[in-house]
Amino acid sequence: MQMKAKEELFTEEEIDAIEGDESIYSERVRDALLEDDELSPMEEAFMRGYEEAIS
């Protein structure tokens, strides 16, 4: 199975967010990953729980 380049998976804004200050745990990045099937619903739920626990 060939992996797609990140440029094919994400918009330029999403790439900047992922590489910048915005964490994988941020809701916006999670939603993009979930929508692109790069993140399972179970993983998203775990990350949401993590975010709630630290805030």
C-alpha positions in Angstrom: 0.0 0.0 0.0 1.4 3.3 -1.0 1.2 6.2 1.4 0.0 9.5 0.1 2.1 12.6 0.6 0.8 14.9 3.3 0.2 17.5 0.7 -2.4 15.2 -0.8 -4.1 14.5 2.5 -4.3 18.0 4.1 -4.8 21.6 3.0 -1.8 24.0 3.4 -3.6 25.5 6.4 -3.9 22.1 8.1 -0.2 21.2 7.4 0.8 24.5 8.9 -1.4 23.8 12.0 0.0 20.3 12.4 3.6 21.5 12.0 3.1 24.7 14.0 1.9 25.3 17.5 -1.4 23.5 17.1 -1.4 20.1 18.7 -2.7 16.9 17.3 -5.0 17.0 20.3 -6.7 20.2 19.1 -10.3 19.8 18.0 -9.7 21.3 14.6 -6.9 19.0 13.7 -8.7 16.0 15.1 -11.8 16.8 13.0 -9.7 17.0 9.9 -8.0 13.7 10.6 -11.3 12.0 11.4 -12.9 13.3 8.2 -9.9 12.0 6.1 -10.1 8.6 7.8 -6.6 9.1 9.2 -8.0 8.8 12.8 -10.5 6.3 14.0 -13.6 7.4 16.0 -12.1 5.5 19.0 -8.8 7.4 18.7 -10.7 10.7 18.4 -12.7 9.9 21.5 -9.5 9.1 23.4 -8.0 12.4 22.3 -11.1 14.4 23.3 -11.0 12.8 26.7 -7.3 13.7 27.0 -8.1 17.3 26.1 -10.9 17.5 28.7 -8.6 16.0 31.4 -5.9 18.6 31.0 -8.3 21.6 30.9 
